[in-house]
Every structure is written in structure tokens, then in C-alpha cells.
Amino acid sequence: MEHKKLLSDNSVHSEEPQPTTTRAQILTVCLLMLSFAFVRTAIFVQLFATPLAATSMLINESGISGISTIPLSFIYYGGCFIAPFASKFMQAVGRLKGFILGCFLGMLGAAICVVATWFHSTGAPAWGCLVILSIGSLLLGFANGIVNFFRFAAADAVPHKRSFAISAVLFGGDVAALSGPPLGLWTKTLIWEFGASYIAIIILFFCAFLVLLLVNIPELTKPDLTGAVPPRSIWGLLKVPRLTLALVTGTIGFGCMVLLMGLIPVVMRSLSFEEAEISHVLQVHGVGMFLPSLVLGFVIERFGTMVTIFTGLLLLLGANGFMITGTGYWQFMVGMLFCGFGWNLSFIGSTTMLIECYLPAEKATTQGANDFVMYLIVSSLTLASGSIWEALGSWQNVNYFSMALTLLGVVSMIFVFVGERVGNNSSKTQSIN
């Protein structure tokens, strides 16, 4: 009961007059958005270059479709395993130091990938090059996992407008979507194959680091960390239906998106599409991932997180349905655009819902556990994506598989919604009696 009262007091939907957003808060969000644009551009270059570099290394080996996604999956596994440690680390020393550490890990990981591509250009054994590329990808994953906490930093910076702050920072991803894939394509053969692509990633992380030096991110105070009531364990937190729903729907939306996005370069290449066409599809998909952020803060404030997440899952189902119709260029283009829309709504909606379900003293535990579970599932789907494609036999069947996962999220939402309605009706009946 005490937890519920405190959550109600801290709710973004409180009926008390909302404080005015200050210039300092706006500046913090804008700088986080700019830094996020740099790191997200680096991520898009990774997503373009890594599966193609791995495929190129294994071009003369058998069974490449099943293992060429290993370095890409290491990017997501890195984000998974660093999440709980990063959350606790940033609680102890501050988010800014954590983000700076993430930038330096990104630069180190990209430098190792440069070495891998250089060895490949000299004719070194393919498997050795793949191992080095995977090590570099793992460090890039650590970096990505840390900078993904930008969305929580934005919410902390403007606590009375959390959904707006999260949406604004993630909108920086649109810059990344427009610049990342073309940058990856342009740098692909600028020196040896994909070498310049990873050098570009080093530069992007360094630019993000320079912007972060200007950011003033609010940190938790001692009363926030101790709390008026003892913080709940992760198992106690999972008993909160909306918190569990945020975790489930956020993970499903993210997992289905990366399953499709990770396979796009490999599938389109197997269908003899040009690399420029692959880049265009990834570019449009990236725009779809972040363009709704322009208005999503207003949407969440007007309709709430439940409607937002539900709409996102429906968009993901629509994307799968459209791509089932064929493997033409426009099926890939339009399908991945709507896949991006669906991810945006489900991801930001679930993040906002999650933030509304815990107390300040529970922040590090909840955020770390959420991102750990999310990236564990996402990483596993990415690692298995090549094998899933081989086992299911076609791109259309991969989309049917994705639809089945998304439907689990839809069913979960219906279950929680009905449970809340029944609970509310019971409370009203008891109050009347």
C-alpha cells in the first residue's frame, strides 16, 4: 500500500499543477539528443557493416547464413550483459561518467573491428578474422548497452514531461537513420573493405563524447536512494502487472524488430539486391524507428501508454503481413518502414510505462533488469536469426514466426487490461457497499 501511495504521488499523471520546463532542462534534452544522434549513427553503421563484413569473411565457407550473424548477435549480447552492471555503476558514480565510459568502449571495440577487417584484407584465415570481429562487436555492444540509458537520463532531466523527453532524445535517431546506412555504404571500400566504416564509428563515438562534456544530468540524491519505504526486490517488482507488461511488450517489440532488421542485409543479398538497395531499406527502416518521436509525447499524454504500445504491436503485425506478400524491393521498403513505426511506439510506450511503476530507490535495479532481459532475448533472436531463416525455409515464414511472437504481446496486453477493469469494478462495488 505504501508503494502504491508513493507511486501515485510521483506519477506523471498527478492532478497537481505541473512545473514549468526550464531552459536548462531543454538544453539537457537537446544535448542528449545530439549525442544520441552520434551514437545511433554509429550503431546504424554497425548494423550495416557487421553482417556484411562477416558474410564477406565467410564467403568461401559453407553454411554462412547460419553463422554470419554471430558478430551482430555479440553486439546485442554485449548490451544485455552490461545493462545491470551499467545501471548500478551509474547510480554509484553518475550517469555522465557511465556514458563517457560507453563512448570509450565504443571507440575501442570499433578499433578492434578495424584490425579484423585489415587482417581479412591481407588474406588471413576467415575464422580468425571472424573471432576478432566478434570481440570488437562485443565491446561495441557494451557501449550500445550503456548509451541506451540515454532515455532514462532524459526522463530524469524532465520528470514532469517524461514521455516528451524520451521521445525528443530518441528523435535524434532520425538523423542517424538518414546518415548511418549511406555512411556505411560510402566508407565500405574507402580503404580496405569495411575498414573505413569502423573508423567512422570511432569518430562518431568521439563526437558523442565531446557533446556529453557539455551535459548536466541530474543525479539521485541520498533520500531518493534510501527511500521512505524499503525498495522492493526484482521479484516483488515483477508482481506489478504493468511493470511486467512493460518488460514483455518492450522485449517482444524490440526482439521482432531486430530479428527482421538483422536478416535484411543477408536475405536481400541472397536475392541479388545491390548493396545500395539494402542501404536504402535500412535507411527507411531507421527513419520509421524514430520519426514518430516527433509526436509520440503528445500521443502518450493524450491516449496513455496502453493505447500507444497496443498500436505499436499492431503496426508490427501489419509490417509482417505486408512482407509476407512477396520479396520485392517495395515489400522490403514499406514493410521495414512500418516495422520501425511499430518498434518506436512499443519501445517508448513500454519505457514510459516502466518508469511509472517504480520508486526512485528502485530505479537502478528495475532499469538494469529490464534492459538485461530485453537484450538477452534480442541477442538470442539475433544469434539464431540465420538458423531460424534456414530452418523455416523462407523470408515469409520468418515473418509468420515474428507475427506469432507479436501476438503474445497483444494477448498479454488484453490480459492485463481485463484484469485492471475487473479490479476497478470490484473496488467500486466494495466502496458502494
Buried (B, 14 or more C-beta within 10 A) or exposed (E): EEBEEBBEEBEBEEEEEEEEBEEEBBBBBBBBBBBBBBBBBBBBBBBBBBBBBBBBBBEEEEEBBBBBBBBBBBBBBBBBBBBBBBBBBBBEEBBBBBBBBBBBBBBBBBBBBBBBBBBBBEEBEBEEBBBBBBBBBBBBBBBBBBBBBBBBBBBBBBBBBBBBBBBBBBBBBBBBBBBBBBBBBEBBEEBBBBBBBBBBBBBBBBBBBEBBEEBEBBBBEEEEBEBEEEBBEBEEBBEBBBBBBBBBBBBBBBBBBBBBBBBBBBBBBBEEBEBEBBBBBBBBBBBBBBBBBEEBBEBBBEEBBBBBBBBBBBBBBBBBBBBBEEBEBEBBBBBBBBBBBBBBBBBBBBBBBBBBBBBBBBBBBBBBBBBBBBBBBBBBBBBBBBBBBEEBEEBBBBBEBBBEBBBEBBEBBEEBBEEEEEEEEEEEEEEEE
